[in-house]
Amino acid sequence: MADDEVELEKRAVAELLREATLGAARASEVGPSGWKKCPLMKTNKRFLTNTIVQHIGANRVISKRKRESSKNRKSRSPERKSSKHRDKSERDKSARDRSRREDCDKDKSKKYKRDD
């Protein structure tokens, strides 16, 4: 028990000396304000840890959903390719997209046309 107290006292003295030498070095560079402790508060580590753990769990759930949905898409994609005919709605969509692209191209050509 006496050995523990002696060891503890040695550690405390060593820590105080280390702080004193660091303070002296800061004081020689900055001046008397170097002896002051840092005014910033310590980080709330419990809050930070809980927040990180919560977000990791949420990200894990999101990535799991994405993986499952991509697996479902992959399993459904051969069914789509095996059909010989497209639906009317798909055909209409592609025609609409084509016409929209053509309209945009016409507008762009009008916009950048030079008037000499």
N, CA, C and O atoms as a MOPAC input file, in Angstrom:
PM7 MOZYME 1SCF
protein

 N      0.82000 1    -1.18500 1     0.00000 1
 C      0.00000 1     0.00000 1     0.00000 1
 C      0.86900 1     1.25600 1     0.00000 1
 O      0.55600 1     2.23600 1    -0.67700 1
 N      1.94100 1     1.22100 1     0.74900 1
 C      2.84600 1     2.36200 1     0.81100 1
 C      3.53000 1     2.56400 1    -0.53600 1
 O      3.80700 1     3.69200 1    -0.94200 1
 N      3.80000 1     1.44600 1    -1.22800 1
 C      4.42300 1     1.54000 1    -2.54700 1
 C      3.49400 1     2.23300 1    -3.53800 1
 O      3.94300 1     3.00900 1    -4.38100 1
 N      2.19100 1     1.94600 1    -3.43200 1
 C      1.21500 1     2.57000 1    -4.32500 1
 C      1.15600 1     4.07900 1    -4.11500 1
 O      1.05600 1     4.85400 1    -5.06600 1
 N      1.22200 1     4.48300 1    -2.83000 1
 C      1.16500 1     5.91200 1    -2.52500 1
 C      2.42000 1     6.62700 1    -3.02800 1
 O      2.34200 1     7.74000 1    -3.54700 1
 N      3.56300 1     5.98600 1    -2.87300 1
 C      4.82300 1     6.57500 1    -3.32900 1
 C      4.80900 1     6.69700 1    -4.84900 1
 O      5.20600 1     7.72100 1    -5.40400 1
 N      4.34600 1     5.64100 1    -5.51300 1
 C      4.26700 1     5.65600 1    -6.98400 1
 C      3.31300 1     6.74800 1    -7.46300 1
 O      3.60300 1     7.45900 1    -8.42500 1
 N      2.18100 1     6.87200 1    -6.78900 1
 C      1.19800 1     7.89700 1    -7.15100 1
 C      1.77500 1     9.29500 1    -6.95800 1
 O      1.55400 1    10.18000 1    -7.78600 1
 N      2.51400 1     9.49500 1    -5.86800 1
 C      3.11800 1    10.80400 1    -5.60500 1
 C      4.17800 1    11.13200 1    -6.65700 1
 O      4.28300 1    12.27800 1    -7.09400 1
 N      4.96100 1    10.13900 1    -7.06200 1
 C      5.97100 1    10.35400 1    -8.10400 1
 C      5.31400 1    10.76000 1    -9.42000 1
 O      5.78900 1    11.66000 1   -10.11300 1
 N      4.23200 1    10.09400 1    -9.74800 1
 C      3.52000 1    10.43200 1   -10.99300 1
 C      2.94600 1    11.84500 1   -10.94600 1
 O      2.98800 1    12.57500 1   -11.93600 1
 N      2.40500 1    12.22300 1    -9.77600 1
 C      1.83600 1    13.56500 1    -9.63400 1
 C      2.92600 1    14.62800 1    -9.77100 1
 O      2.72300 1    15.64600 1   -10.43200 1
 N      4.06500 1    14.39300 1    -9.15500 1
 C      5.17700 1    15.34700 1    -9.23600 1
 C      5.66300 1    15.45500 1   -10.67700 1
 O      5.92600 1    16.55400 1   -11.16500 1
 N      5.78000 1    14.32200 1   -11.35400 1
 C      6.23500 1    14.33200 1   -12.74300 1
 C      5.25500 1    15.10600 1   -13.62900 1
 O      5.67400 1    15.85700 1   -14.51000 1
 N      3.96900 1    14.92500 1   -13.39900 1
 C      2.95300 1    15.63600 1   -14.18500 1
 C      3.01300 1    17.13600 1   -13.92100 1
 O      2.91000 1    17.93300 1   -14.85300 1
 N      3.18000 1    17.53000 1   -12.65200 1
 C      3.28200 1    18.95800 1   -12.32100 1
 C      4.52600 1    19.58200 1   -12.95600 1
 O      4.46600 1    20.70100 1   -13.46500 1
 N      5.63900 1    18.87300 1   -12.92800 1
 C      6.86000 1    19.38700 1   -13.55000 1
 C      6.69600 1    19.50900 1   -15.06500 1
 O      7.16200 1    20.47400 1   -15.67200 1
 N      6.03800 1    18.53600 1   -15.66100 1
 C      5.81800 1    18.58300 1   -17.11000 1
 C      4.95400 1    19.78600 1   -17.47800 1
 O      5.25100 1    20.49600 1   -18.43900 1
 N      3.87600 1    20.01900 1   -16.71000 1
 C      3.01600 1    21.18400 1   -16.96400 1
 C      3.78300 1    22.48500 1   -16.76500 1
 O      3.59400 1    23.43700 1   -17.52200 1
 N      4.64400 1    22.53400 1   -15.75700 1
 C      5.41500 1    23.75300 1   -15.48700 1
 C      6.38600 1    24.05000 1   -16.62600 1
 O      6.52600 1    25.20400 1   -17.03200 1
 N      7.05000 1    23.03300 1   -17.14000 1
 C      7.98700 1    23.26900 1   -18.24700 1
 C      7.24400 1    23.70500 1   -19.50700 1
 O      7.72100 1    24.57100 1   -20.24000 1
 N      6.08000 1    23.11000 1   -19.76200 1
 C      5.29000 1    23.53700 1   -20.92100 1
 C      4.81500 1    24.97400 1   -20.76100 1
 O      4.84900 1    25.75400 1   -21.71300 1
 N      4.36800 1    25.32600 1   -19.54600 1
 C      3.92400 1    26.69700 1   -19.28600 1
 C      5.05900 1    27.69000 1   -19.43700 1
 O      4.86200 1    28.78600 1   -19.96200 1
 N      6.25200 1    27.31500 1   -18.97900 1
 C      7.41000 1    28.20700 1   -19.10700 1
 C      7.76800 1    28.41600 1   -20.57100 1
 O      8.10900 1    29.52600 1   -20.97700 1
 N      7.69100 1    27.36200 1   -21.35500 1
 C      7.98800 1    27.49400 1   -22.78500 1
 C      6.96600 1    28.41100 1   -23.46300 1
 O      7.32600 1    29.26000 1   -24.27900 1
 N      5.70400 1    28.23300 1   -23.12000 1
 C      4.66500 1    29.10700 1   -23.69600 1
 C      4.86400 1    30.54600 1   -23.24200 1
 O      4.70100 1    31.47800 1   -24.03000 1
 N      5.21400 1    30.72900 1   -21.98000 1
 C      5.40300 1    32.08300 1   -21.45000 1
 C      6.59200 1    32.77200 1   -22.11000 1
 O      6.56100 1    33.98400 1   -22.32300 1
 N      7.62900 1    32.02300 1   -22.43300 1
 C      8.78600 1    32.64700 1   -23.07800 1
 C      8.44400 1    33.09100 1   -24.50200 1
 O      9.01300 1    34.06200 1   -25.00100 1
 N      7.52000 1    32.38700 1   -25.15500 1
 C      7.12700 1    32.75800 1   -26.52200 1
 C      6.06100 1    33.85000 1   -26.53400 1
 O      6.16400 1    34.82000 1   -27.28500 1
 N      5.03400 1    33.68500 1   -25.69700 1
 C      3.85800 1    34.55200 1   -25.75400 1
 C      3.89000 1    35.64400 1   -24.69300 1
 O      3.37400 1    36.74100 1   -24.90400 1
 N      4.48600 1    35.34500 1   -23.57700 1
 C      4.47900 1    36.28500 1   -22.46800 1
 C      3.66500 1    35.71000 1   -21.32100 1
 O      3.44000 1    34.50100 1   -21.26900 1
 N      3.21900 1    36.56300 1   -20.39800 1
 C      2.49200 1    36.07500 1   -19.21700 1
 C      1.19900 1    35.32700 1   -19.55200 1
 O      0.75300 1    34.47400 1   -18.78500 1
 N      0.60500 1    35.64900 1   -20.69600 1
 C     -0.64000 1    34.94300 1   -21.04000 1
 C     -0.37800 1    33.47800 1   -21.38900 1
 O     -1.32400 1    32.69700 1   -21.49800 1
 N      0.88100 1    33.09300 1   -21.56500 1
 C      1.22500 1    31.70400 1   -21.84000 1
 C      0.97700 1    30.78700 1   -20.66000 1
 O      0.86000 1    29.57400 1   -20.83200 1
 N      0.89500 1    31.35400 1   -19.45600 1
 C      0.63300 1    30.54200 1   -18.26900 1
 C     -0.83100 1    30.17800 1   -18.14100 1
 O     -1.18000 1    29.24700 1   -17.41500 1
 N     -1.68800 1    30.89800 1   -18.83600 1
 C     -3.12300 1    30.61000 1   -18.73300 1
 C     -3.45000 1    29.28900 1   -19.41000 1
 O     -2.79700 1    28.88400 1   -20.37200 1
 N     -4.44400 1    28.64500 1   -18.90100 1
 C     -4.92900 1    27.41900 1   -19.53200 1
 C     -5.74600 1    27.79300 1   -20.76600 1
 O     -6.16900 1    28.93900 1   -20.91600 1
 N     -5.95900 1    26.84000 1   -21.62600 1
 C     -6.73800 1    27.06700 1   -22.84100 1
 C     -8.18300 1    27.40800 1   -22.46300 1
 O     -8.79400 1    26.67400 1   -21.68700 1
 N     -8.74800 1    28.50800 1   -22.99400 1
 C    -10.09800 1    28.90900 1   -22.60800 1
 C    -11.19200 1    28.05800 1   -23.25800 1
 O    -12.35400 1    28.14100 1   -22.86200 1
 N    -10.83300 1    27.25200 1   -24.23900 1
 C    -11.84700 1    26.44100 1   -24.89700 1
 C    -12.29700 1    25.30800 1   -23.98800 1
 O    -11.50500 1    24.70700 1   -23.26300 1
 N    -13.59400 1    25.04000 1   -24.05100 1
 C    -14.12800 1    23.94700 1   -23.24800 1
 C    -13.73100 1    22.61400 1   -23.87400 1
 O    -13.45100 1    22.52900 1   -25.06900 1
 N    -13.71400 1    21.59100 1   -23.05100 1
 C    -13.39400 1    20.26300 1   -23.55000 1
 C    -14.55400 1    19.75200 1   -24.39500 1
 O    -15.70000 1    20.17100 1   -24.23000 1
 N    -14.23600 1    18.85500 1   -25.28500 1
 C    -15.24800 1    18.26800 1   -26.15700 1
 C    -16.17700 1    17.38800 1   -25.33500 1
 O    -15.74000 1    16.65900 1   -24.44500 1
 N    -17.46600 1    17.46800 1   -25.64800 1
 C    -18.43700 1    16.59500 1   -25.00700 1
 C    -18.34600 1    15.23400 1   -25.69500 1
 O    -19.04600 1    14.97600 1   -26.67400 1
 N    -17.49100 1    14.38400 1   -25.18400 1
 C    -17.17700 1    13.12600 1   -25.85600 1
 C    -18.34000 1    12.14400 1   -25.81400 1
 O    -18.50200 1    11.34700 1   -26.73800 1
 N    -19.13700 1    12.18400 1   -24.78500 1
 C    -20.29200 1    11.28100 1   -24.72000 1
 C    -21.27800 1    11.62300 1   -25.83200 1
 O    -21.77000 1    10.73200 1   -26.52400 1
 N    -21.56400 1    12.90700 1   -26.00300 1
 C    -22.46800 1    13.33800 1   -27.07300 1
 C    -21.89200 1    12.97500 1   -28.44000 1
 O    -22.60100 1    12.45700 1   -29.30200 1
 N    -20.61300 1    13.24900 1   -28.63000 1
 C    -19.96100 1    12.96400 1   -29.90200 1
 C    -20.00200 1    11.46900 1   -30.22400 1
 O    -20.30500 1    11.07900 1   -31.35100 1
 N    -19.69800 1    10.64500 1   -29.23500 1
 C    -19.72100 1     9.19300 1   -29.43800 1
 C    -21.12000 1     8.71000 1   -29.77600 1
 O    -21.29800 1     7.92200 1   -30.70600 1
 N    -22.11500 1     9.17400 1   -29.03000 1
 C    -23.49200 1     8.74700 1   -29.29300 1
 C    -23.95200 1     9.18100 1   -30.67500 1
 O    -24.63600 1     8.42500 1   -31.36500 1
 N    -23.59000 1    10.38100 1   -31.08400 1
 C    -23.97800 1    10.87700 1   -32.40400 1
 C    -23.34500 1    10.03900 1   -33.50400 1
 O    -24.01500 1     9.66200 1   -34.46500 1
 N    -22.07100 1     9.75100 1   -33.36600 1
 C    -21.38000 1     8.95200 1   -34.38200 1
 C    -21.96600 1     7.55300 1   -34.45500 1
 O    -22.20000 1     7.03600 1   -35.54800 1
 N    -22.20400 1     6.93500 1   -33.31000 1
 C    -22.77600 1     5.58300 1   -33.29300 1
 C    -24.15300 1     5.58000 1   -33.94000 1
 O    -24.48300 1     4.66300 1   -34.69200 1
 N    -24.95100 1     6.58900 1   -33.65800 1
 C    -26.29400 1     6.67500 1   -34.23400 1
 C    -26.22300 1     6.80500 1   -35.75400 1
 O    -26.98000 1     6.14500 1   -36.46500 1
 N    -25.33500 1     7.63800 1   -36.25100 1
 C    -25.23000 1     7.83800 1   -37.69900 1
 C    -24.65100 1     6.61700 1   -38.40000 1
 O    -25.03300 1     6.30700 1   -39.52800 1
 N    -23.73900 1     5.93000 1   -37.74100 1
 C    -23.20000 1     4.70300 1   -38.33800 1
 C    -24.31300 1     3.68200 1   -38.49700 1
 O    -24.40700 1     3.01500 1   -39.52700 1
 N    -25.15700 1     3.56000 1   -37.47800 1
 C    -26.28300 1     2.62600 1   -37.56900 1
 C    -27.25700 1     3.01700 1   -38.65800 1
 O    -27.74400 1     2.16200 1   -39.39800 1
 N    -27.54400 1     4.30800 1   -38.75900 1
 C    -28.47300 1     4.77500 1   -39.79400 1
 C    -27.88300 1     4.55100 1   -41.18000 1
 O    -28.59400 1     4.13100 1   -42.09300 1
 N    -26.59600 1     4.82400 1   -41.34800 1
 C    -25.94700 1     4.60200 1   -42.64500 1
 C    -25.92700 1     3.12500 1   -43.00400 1
 O    -26.04800 1     2.76400 1   -44.17500 1
 N    -25.77600 1     2.27600 1   -42.00600 1
 C    -25.77500 1     0.83900 1   -42.25000 1
 C    -27.14100 1     0.39300 1   -42.77200 1
 O    -27.22200 1    -0.41800 1   -43.69400 1
 N    -28.20500 1     0.92000 1   -42.18500 1
 C    -29.55500 1     0.57400 1   -42.63300 1
 C    -29.77700 1     1.04900 1   -44.06500 1
 O    -30.33400 1     0.31700 1   -44.88300 1
 N    -29.34700 1     2.26300 1   -44.36900 1
 C    -29.52900 1     2.81400 1   -45.71800 1
 C    -28.75100 1     1.99600 1   -46.73900 1
 O    -29.27700 1     1.66900 1   -47.80300 1
 N    -27.50500 1     1.66300 1   -46.42500 1
 C    -26.70900 1     0.88200 1   -47.37900 1
 C    -27.28700 1    -0.51600 1   -47.55700 1
 O    -27.21200 1    -1.08000 1   -48.64800 1
 N    -27.85900 1    -1.07900 1   -46.50600 1
 C    -28.49300 1    -2.39800 1   -46.61600 1
 C    -29.69600 1    -2.32800 1   -47.54300 1
 O    -29.89600 1    -3.22000 1   -48.36700 1
 N    -30.49600 1    -1.27900 1   -47.41600 1
 C    -31.65600 1    -1.10600 1   -48.30400 1
 C    -31.21600 1    -0.94900 1   -49.75000 1
 O    -31.83300 1    -1.51700 1   -50.65200 1
 N    -30.15600 1    -0.18500 1   -49.97900 1
 C    -29.65900 1     0.00400 1   -51.34300 1
 C    -29.18900 1    -1.31300 1   -51.93500 1
 O    -29.47000 1    -1.61600 1   -53.09500 1
 N    -28.46700 1    -2.10100 1   -51.12800 1
 C    -27.99500 1    -3.39300 1   -51.61900 1
 C    -29.16300 1    -4.30300 1   -51.97500 1
 O    -29.14600 1    -4.97900 1   -53.00400 1
 N    -30.18300 1    -4.31500 1   -51.11000 1
 C    -31.34300 1    -5.16500 1   -51.37600 1
 C    -32.08400 1    -4.70900 1   -52.62400 1
 O    -32.51400 1    -5.53500 1   -53.42900 1
 N    -32.23600 1    -3.40300 1   -52.78900 1
 C    -32.94900 1    -2.91000 1   -53.97000 1
 C    -32.15400 1    -3.18300 1   -55.24200 1
 O    -32.74000 1    -3.47900 1   -56.28400 1
 N    -30.82000 1    -3.08700 1   -55.17000 1
 C    -30.02100 1    -3.38300 1   -56.36400 1
 C    -30.08600 1    -4.87300 1   -56.69700 1
 O    -30.08300 1    -5.24500 1   -57.87000 1
 N    -30.14500 1    -5.72600 1   -55.67700 1
 C    -30.30500 1    -7.16000 1   -55.92500 1
 C    -31.64600 1    -7.43600 1   -56.58700 1
 O    -31.74200 1    -8.25400 1   -57.50300 1
 N    -32.68300 1    -6.74400 1   -56.11400 1
 C    -34.01200 1    -6.93000 1   -56.70200 1
 C    -34.02300 1    -6.46900 1   -58.15000 1
 O    -34.63600 1    -7.11600 1   -58.99900 1
 N    -33.35600 1    -5.36400 1   -58.44400 1
 C    -33.29900 1    -4.86900 1   -59.82200 1
 C    -32.56500 1    -5.85700 1   -60.71800 1
 O    -32.98600 1    -6.12300 1   -61.84300 1
 N    -31.46700 1    -6.39600 1   -60.20800 1
 C    -30.70200 1    -7.35500 1   -61.00300 1
 C    -31.52300 1    -8.60700 1   -61.27600 1
 O    -31.45700 1    -9.17600 1   -62.36500 1
 N    -32.28700 1    -9.02800 1   -60.29200 1
 C    -33.09000 1   -10.23600 1   -60.49300 1
 C    -34.25500 1    -9.97700 1   -61.43700 1
 O    -34.71000 1   -10.89700 1   -62.11600 1
 N    -34.74700 1    -8.74200 1   -61.49400 1
 C    -35.86000 1    -8.41400 1   -62.39100 1
 C    -35.39800 1    -8.06600 1   -63.79800 1
 O    -36.18500 1    -8.18500 1   -64.73800 1
 N    -34.16600 1    -7.64600 1   -63.97500 1
 C    -33.70100 1    -7.18300 1   -65.28000 1
 C    -33.74400 1    -8.26100 1   -66.36300 1
 O    -34.07500 1    -7.91100 1   -67.49600 1
 N    -33.44200 1    -9.53700 1   -66.12100 1
 C    -33.56900 1   -10.52700 1   -67.19700 1
 C    -35.00800 1   -10.70200 1   -67.67200 1
 O    -35.24300 1   -11.01100 1   -68.84000 1
 N    -35.96400 1   -10.50700 1   -66.77900 1
 C    -37.36300 1   -10.61700 1   -67.18100 1
 C    -37.70700 1    -9.53600 1   -68.19700 1
 O    -38.41900 1    -9.79500 1   -69.16700 1
 N    -37.21100 1    -8.34900 1   -67.98200 1
 C    -37.49400 1    -7.25100 1   -68.90700 1
 C    -36.84000 1    -7.50200 1   -70.25800 1
 O    -37.44500 1    -7.26000 1   -71.30200 1
 N    -35.61100 1    -7.98500 1   -70.23500 1
 C    -34.89800 1    -8.20900 1   -71.48200 1
 C    -35.49700 1    -9.35700 1   -72.28000 1
 O    -35.40900 1    -9.38300 1   -73.50800 1
 N    -36.10600 1   -10.30400 1   -71.58000 1
 C    -36.64200 1   -11.46400 1   -72.27500 1
 C    -37.92000 1   -11.13700 1   -73.04200 1
 O    -38.27500 1   -11.85300 1   -73.97800 1
 N    -38.61500 1   -10.06600 1   -72.66000 1
 C    -39.84000 1    -9.73000 1   -73.38500 1
 C    -39.48200 1    -9.16600 1   -74.75800 1
 O    -38.54600 1    -8.37700 1   -74.89000 1
 N    -40.23200 1    -9.57600 1   -75.77400 1
 C    -39.91600 1    -9.17900 1   -77.14600 1
 C    -40.46400 1    -7.80100 1   -77.48600 1
 O    -39.92200 1    -7.11100 1   -78.34900 1
 N    -41.53100 1    -7.40000 1   -76.81700 1
 C    -42.18700 1    -6.14700 1   -77.16600 1
 C    -42.15000 1    -5.19400 1   -75.98100 1
 O    -42.26400 1    -5.59400 1   -74.82200 1
 N    -41.98600 1    -3.92000 1   -76.31500 1
 C    -42.02900 1    -2.90300 1   -75.27600 1
 C    -43.46600 1    -2.47600 1   -75.05100 1
 O    -44.32100 1    -2.60700 1   -75.92700 1
 N    -43.70800 1    -1.96800 1   -73.86900 1
 C    -45.03600 1    -1.43300 1   -73.57800 1
 C    -45.23900 1    -0.13800 1   -74.33900 1
 O    -44.28800 1     0.53100 1   -74.74000 1
 N    -46.49800 1     0.19300 1   -74.52300 1
 C    -46.83300 1     1.43400 1   -75.22200 1
 C    -46.32400 1     2.64200 1   -74.42700 1
 O    -45.84700 1     3.61500 1   -75.01000 1
 N    -46.42900 1     2.57400 1   -73.09600 1
 C    -45.99300 1     3.69900 1   -72.26900 1
 C    -44.49200 1     3.94800 1   -72.44100 1
 O    -44.06500 1     5.10200 1   -72.49500 1
 N    -43.69000 1     2.89100 1   -72.52600 1
 C    -42.25400 1     3.06600 1   -72.73000 1
 C    -41.97000 1     3.69600 1   -74.08200 1
 O    -41.09600 1     4.55400 1   -74.20300 1
 N    -42.71000 1     3.27100 1   -75.09700 1
 C    -42.52500 1     3.80700 1   -76.43900 1
 C    -42.88800 1     5.28900 1   -76.45900 1
 O    -42.18900 1     6.09200 1   -77.07600 1
 N    -43.98700 1     5.65500 1   -75.78100 1
 C    -44.39900 1     7.05500 1   -75.72400 1
 C    -43.35600 1     7.90500 1   -74.99500 1
 O    -43.05900 1     9.02700 1   -75.40500 1
 N    -42.80700 1     7.35800 1   -73.91600 1
 C    -41.79700 1     8.10000 1   -73.16100 1
 C    -40.57400 1     8.38300 1   -74.02000 1
 O    -40.05600 1     9.49900 1   -74.02800 1
 N    -40.11800 1     7.37100 1   -74.74100 1
 C    -38.92200 1     7.57800 1   -75.55500 1
 C    -39.19000 1     8.59000 1   -76.67000 1
 O    -38.31200 1     9.38500 1   -77.00500 1
 N    -40.40000 1     8.56900 1   -77.24900 1
 C    -40.74000 1     9.53600 1   -78.29700 1
 C    -40.79400 1    10.94900 1   -77.71900 1
 O    -40.32300 1    11.90100 1   -78.34100 1
 N    -41.36800 1    11.07400 1   -76.53400 1
 C    -41.43800 1    12.39100 1   -75.88900 1
 C    -40.04300 1    12.91000 1   -75.57700 1
 O    -39.74100 1    14.08000 1   -75.81400 1
 N    -39.19400 1    12.03700 1   -75.04700 1
 C    -37.82700 1    12.45500 1   -74.73400 1
 C    -37.09400 1    12.90600 1   -75.99100 1
 O    -36.37800 1    13.90800 1   -75.97100 1
 N    -37.27000 1    12.17500 1   -77.07300 1
 C    -36.62400 1    12.53300 1   -78.32600 1
 C    -37.09000 1    13.90000 1   -78.80300 1
 O    -36.28100 1    14.72700 1   -79.22500 1
 N    -38.40500 1    14.13800 1   -78.73400 1
 C    -38.93000 1    15.42600 1   -79.20100 1
 C    -38.44500 1    16.56700 1   -78.30600 1
 O    -38.16200 1    17.66200 1   -78.79200 1
 N    -38.35100 1    16.31400 1   -77.01100 1
 C    -37.84900 1    17.34800 1   -76.10000 1
 C    -36.39600 1    17.68300 1   -76.41200 1
 O    -36.01200 1    18.85200 1   -76.41900 1
 N    -35.58300 1    16.64900 1   -76.67200 1
 C    -34.18800 1    16.89200 1   -77.01400 1
 C    -34.07000 1    17.70100 1   -78.29700 1
 O    -33.24200 1    18.60700 1   -78.39400 1
 N    -34.89500 1    17.37500 1   -79.27500 1
 C    -34.85800 1    18.11300 1   -80.53700 1
 C    -35.23900 1    19.56900 1   -80.31800 1
 O    -34.62000 1    20.46700 1   -80.88700 1
 N    -36.27000 1    19.80800 1   -79.48400 1
 C    -36.68100 1    21.18200 1   -79.18400 1
 C    -35.55100 1    21.94900 1   -78.50100 1
 O    -35.30000 1    23.11100 1   -78.82000 1
 N    -34.87700 1    21.29900 1   -77.56700 1
 C    -33.77000 1    21.95500 1   -76.87000 1
 C    -32.64500 1    22.28400 1   -77.84600 1
 O    -32.05800 1    23.36400 1   -77.78400 1
 N    -32.35000 1    21.35400 1   -78.74200 1
 C    -31.28900 1    21.59800 1   -79.71800 1
 C    -31.64000 1    22.77700 1   -80.61800 1
 O    -30.77400 1    23.58800 1   -80.94800 1
 N    -32.91600 1    22.87600 1   -81.01800 1
 C    -33.34500 1    23.99500 1   -81.86100 1
 C    -33.19100 1    25.31000 1   -81.11500 1
 O    -32.70900 1    26.29900 1   -81.66700 1
 N    -33.61100 1    25.30800 1   -79.83700 1
 C    -33.50200 1    26.52600 1   -79.03200 1
 C    -32.04200 1    26.94700 1   -78.87400 1
 O    -31.72100 1    28.13300 1   -78.95200 1
 N    -31.17200 1    25.98200 1   -78.65400 1
 C    -29.75700 1    26.30600 1   -78.48900 1
 C    -29.18100 1    26.87600 1   -79.77400 1
 O    -28.40900 1    27.83400 1   -79.74100 1
 N    -29.55200 1    26.29300 1   -80.89800 1
 C    -29.00900 1    26.79100 1   -82.16300 1
 C    -29.50600 1    28.20800 1   -82.44300 1
 O    -28.76900 1    29.01800 1   -83.00600 1
 N    -30.74500 1    28.51500 1   -82.05800 1
 C    -31.26500 1    29.87300 1   -82.23200 1
 C    -30.52800 1    30.84400 1   -81.31900 1
 O    -30.22000 1    31.96900 1   -81.71000 1
 N    -30.25200 1    30.39900 1   -80.10900 1
 C    -29.63400 1    31.26700 1   -79.11900 1
 C    -28.22000 1    31.65100 1   -79.53500 1
 O    -27.81400 1    32.80100 1   -79.36200 1
 N    -27.47000 1    30.70400 1   -80.07900 1
 C    -26.07700 1    30.95200 1   -80.40400 1
 C    -25.85100 1    31.34400 1   -81.86200 1
 O    -24.70600 1    31.46300 1   -82.30000 1
 N    -26.89900 1    31.53800 1   -82.59400 1
 C    -26.77000 1    31.92100 1   -83.99300 1
 C    -26.32200 1    33.37700 1   -84.06000 1
 O    -26.85300 1    34.22900 1   -83.34800 1
 N    -25.34400 1    33.65700 1   -84.91600 1
 C    -24.80500 1    35.01200 1   -85.02400 1
 C    -25.58800 1    35.79900 1   -86.06000 1
 O    -25.92700 1    35.28900 1   -87.12800 1
 N    -25.86000 1    37.02000 1   -85.73300 1
 C    -26.51900 1    37.93900 1   -86.66700 1
 C    -25.46100 1    38.89300 1   -87.20300 1
 O    -24.98800 1    39.76600 1   -86.47600 1
 N    -25.08600 1    38.73300 1   -88.46800 1
 C    -24.06200 1    39.60800 1   -89.06000 1
 C    -24.68200 1    40.64400 1   -89.95400 1
 O    -23.97100 1    41.46400 1   -90.53500 1

